[in-house]
Amino acid sequence: MVTMDPADPRSDEQLLGATHRDPSAFAVFYRRHLDAVVRFFHARVGEPELAADLAAETFAAALLASSRYRKAVAPPGAWLFGIARHKLVDSLRRGQVEDRARRKLGMQPVELTDDDLTRVEEMAAGAAALDLMDELPKDLRAALGARVLDGRDYTDIAGELRCSEQVVRKRVSRGLAQLRERLQEGE
């Protein structure tokens, strides 16, 4: 879930728009979305080191593309996860993580400590809920994914799903309740 930085109340759109003149704006965007991106990759590749590499390349590519971000095309979370999906597909096709964006920015390869690996594994523990999401009814899964994973606002989701904001809120609530119930059953 996207959480606002109490020290920086700007929206993700504002942060991306300010990145070219204020690089610290992208740092806030990065902190807001890092855990979700790492969980996304870990759930798909199962290896902490590979998940961290893919996350680093995703954020490097997002930083390079931040000046081209347009809200009308996609909300920031969806835009970022679109980049992540492309990086994952490229990685699977090539059999390695492409590091072109990181090299262009002069970033060193990611070197994970044991503490870093533990943190990735802890973040990935939340991936069990992602697996359970696949079992939810399509309408609940769509609303929950858009709100919790992509961090989109209810109004935006309602427009996409062609229903009221209240319906979206109810679907998210029901989806979370069902996930909680299924996670407790698995314990």
TANORNOR-V463683 format. One record per backbone hydrogen bond with DSSP energy under -1.0 kcal/mol. NH is the residue of the N-H (numbers start at 1). CO is the residue of the C=O. If there is no record, write none. Layout:
NH | CO
NH | CO
//
This chain:
8 | 5
15 | 11
16 | 12
17 | 13
18 | 14
21 | 18
22 | 18
25 | 22
27 | 23
28 | 24
29 | 25
30 | 26
31 | 27
32 | 28
33 | 29
34 | 30
37 | 33
38 | 34
39 | 35
40 | 36
41 | 37
42 | 38
43 | 39
45 | 41
46 | 42
51 | 47
52 | 48
53 | 49
54 | 50
55 | 51
56 | 52
57 | 53
58 | 54
59 | 55
60 | 56
61 | 57
62 | 58
63 | 59
64 | 60
65 | 61
68 | 65
69 | 66
73 | 70
74 | 70
79 | 75
80 | 76
81 | 77
82 | 78
83 | 79
84 | 80
85 | 81
86 | 82
87 | 83
88 | 84
89 | 85
90 | 86
91 | 87
92 | 88
93 | 89
94 | 90
95 | 91
103 | 99
104 | 100
105 | 101
106 | 103
107 | 102
117 | 113
118 | 114
119 | 115
120 | 116
121 | 117
122 | 118
123 | 119
124 | 120
125 | 121
126 | 123
127 | 124
128 | 125
131 | 127
132 | 128
133 | 129
135 | 132
136 | 133
141 | 137
142 | 138
143 | 139
144 | 140
145 | 141
146 | 142
147 | 143
148 | 144
150 | 145
152 | 146
157 | 153
158 | 154
159 | 155
160 | 156
161 | 157
162 | 158
163 | 158
168 | 164
169 | 165
170 | 166
171 | 167
172 | 168
173 | 169
174 | 170
175 | 171
176 | 172
177 | 173
178 | 174
179 | 175
180 | 176
181 | 177
182 | 178
183 | 179
184 | 180
185 | 181
186 | 182
//
